[in-house]
Amino acid sequence: MAYQFLLCEKKDKVALLTLNRPDKRNALSIALRNEIDQCLAETEGDDSVSVVVIIGAGPSFCAGFDRNEFFIQEPGHLKALMDSTDRFHLRLINFPKPVVAAINGPAMGGGLDLAVLCDVRIASENAAFSHPEIKFGAPTLFGPLAEIIGGGLARDLCLSGRRIDAQEAYRIGLVSQALPADRLLEEAMVIADSIAEAPLGTLRAVKAMIIQTYSWSYQEGAGEWFSQLRPPG
């Protein structure tokens, strides 16, 4: 299937998804969230694909949600905003195959959430991470980040919104590698190919165990805040 804001190509047992709004720093618009959800749904059912790699087009990984869409108060738009948000998060949270994030630049707000909802993260040396949305009243997705880097550091980043670079992200365990930009995609594909050497059934079983260990709930966290924006009826 062809998409407007997402590139999806298959390389052996790996599906490479490229967020393709470089002029908007790959911000997660309603349309892009829906396309990610649709692409992952198709990939989930494709037994020829064992692993997914996600990267951004241009110099950014993902700037987070497209803030301009939050200023439109028309009921139909608000419903589309909330529905796409829920589908996007729940698809990633419950996706039954391994996902590798190749973080090629800044991953901010919802872009950082996208990265932490992946199973493996590597970053280019010019990557950066933060939750700036705390400053304009949107809650941060604490649970997945805390599971990766620990509660203390996650509280620091979620409450302060401070920005960290790739080296600090590597030091605290947010990413497993910090590489020169020209090596990032190649290394991400090496990692994905290595994972894909295992039988798909085994990968699904391990991923199911990973999902079962989650100690956090999207619906009880940021999901509840987003639901408050949903128009009545």
N, C-alpha and C positions, 0 to 999 in steps of 0.2 A: 504493500500500500504506500502511495506517495503522500508525504506530509508537507505542510507549508513552512513550519518552523522547526522541524526535526529531520535530521538525516539518519537513516537506518540502513546499514549494510552488513551483510553476513560474510564472515571470513572463517571458513571451516566451521568449527563448533562455537564460534564467538559472534555475538551480535554487537556491533559498534553503533552506539547512539550518540549523535552529535547535536547538542542544543544549538540551534541555528538562527539566533537573533543577535548577531554580533554588534549591530548598530545600537541595540538596547542592552548590551552587556549580558545577553542571554537571560534577561529577566523573565520570570515565570508568569506569563500572561495566562488568562483563562484558556486561550487556544493552545498554548504550548503545554500546559498541564494536561489538557484533554488528549493531546497527541501522545504525550509520554504514557498516559494511562492506556490508550489504545494500542500503542506499539508494544508495551510490556504484556498486555493481555494476549496479543498475537504470539509474542515470543514465548510466553508461558506454555502455550499449547503446541509449540513447535519442538518436537523431540530431536530435531537435528541441531538445536541450539542448546548448549550446556551452560554458557556463561555470558553475561552482558557486561560491556564496558561503556561507561558514560564519560564524555568529555565536552567541552564547550568550544564553539567556533570563535576565532579571533583571540584577543588577549585576555579575556575573562572566562572563568568557569561558569559562574552564575551570580548575578547581582541580587538574587532573591525575588520576591514577588514583585510584579509590576504595580508600583504604588499608585499610578494614575487611575487604575481600575477601582481603587477603594473610594474615590471621590464621586463616583456615579451612584446615585441613590435610587434609581429606577428599580422597582421590585423585580422585574424579570432579570435585570443584570445582577442584582444582589443574589438571586437564587442561583444563577449560573456561576457566580463567584464562589458561593459556598459549596455547591455540588461538586465543582471541579476541584476545589481544595480538599474535600473529603476523599474523593476518588483517588487523587494524586497521592496523598499521604498513605491511605490504606493499601493501595496497590504496591507501593514500595515496602511498606512494613511487612506485608504478607507475601511478597514475591518469593516463589519457591525455588529459585535458582540463584547461584552466587552472582553478585554484582560488584564490579570493580570501578571505583571512581578515579579517573585520571584528571587531577585538579590542576588545570593549566594556567590558572590565574586567580584573581579574587573570588572567594566563595563567601557571600555575605547573606545574612538573614536566612531566607528560605533556601538559598544556595548552599549554605552551611548545613542546613537540615537535610537537603538532598544528599550531600556528601556523607553525613553520619548515618543515613539510612542505607548506605551501601555497605557491603561486607568487608571490602578491602579498599584502602585509600592510599594513593601515592600522589605526590605533588611536585610541580616544577618549583624551582628556586624563587620564582617571582610570584608564587601564590601567597594569598593572605586570607585571613579568616576573622569574622566578627559577627556579632548579633546586634547591629545598630538599631533594629526595630524596637528594642526596649525603650529607646529615647522618644519615640513618637507613639507609644502606648500599646504596642502589640507584644503579647507574651512570647517568650522564646520556648523552643521545644527542648526542655531540659533533659528528659529521660534518656533518649538515645545518646546524647553527648556525655552524660554522667556515666553511662554504661561503658563508654570507651575510655575516657580519661580520668574517671573518678569524680565523686561528688563535690569535693572541695574546689577543684579546678573548674568544673562545670558551673558551679555557683558563681565563681569569679567572672567567667566569660559571659554567662547569661544575664547576670545582674548589672555588670559594668558596661557591657557592650564594647569592651576594649578590643583593639585589633592586634592580632598576632601574625608574625611572618611564618614562612615555611619552616625555618630552622626551629623556632619555638614549637610549632605544631609537631615537628618530628621529635623534639626532646620530650614532650609531654605524652607522646603516643597517639596523637590524633591522626597522623599519617605514618606509614611504615617506611617511606623513603622520601627524600627531597632531592630532586634531580635537576640537571640542566634541562631547559625547556625542550631542546631538540632531541632529547632522549626519552621524554615522558611517554609518548604514545607507544613507542616501540617497547618500552619496559612494561607498560600496562598490558600490551598484547602478549608478551612473554609470560606474565603472571596468569593471564586468562587462559592461555594455551596449556600452561602447566596444570591449572585447576581442571581444565576440560579433559585431561588424561584419565581422570577417574570416571567410572560409569555414571551415567546421568541419574540412575536410581539411587546410587549411593550419595551423590551430591544433593538430591532432593531430601533424602533422609537426614543428612547432616543439617541442611538448611531448616528443616522442620524442627529439629532439636534446638537450633539457634532461636527460632521464633518462639518456641515454648519457654525459653528462659527469660524472655522480656519481663522486667519487673515494673514496667511503666505502661501507661495506656494513652494513646492519642486522644481518645474521646474525653478522658478525664483531665487532659492538659489543654494544649492549644486548641484542640478540636472544640472544646466547650466554648472557648472565647469566640471562635469563628462562628459557632452556631448562634450566638447572640446577635450577630449581624443579619441573620436570615430574616427576611420579611415574613410577617404572619400569613397563615393560610396556605 
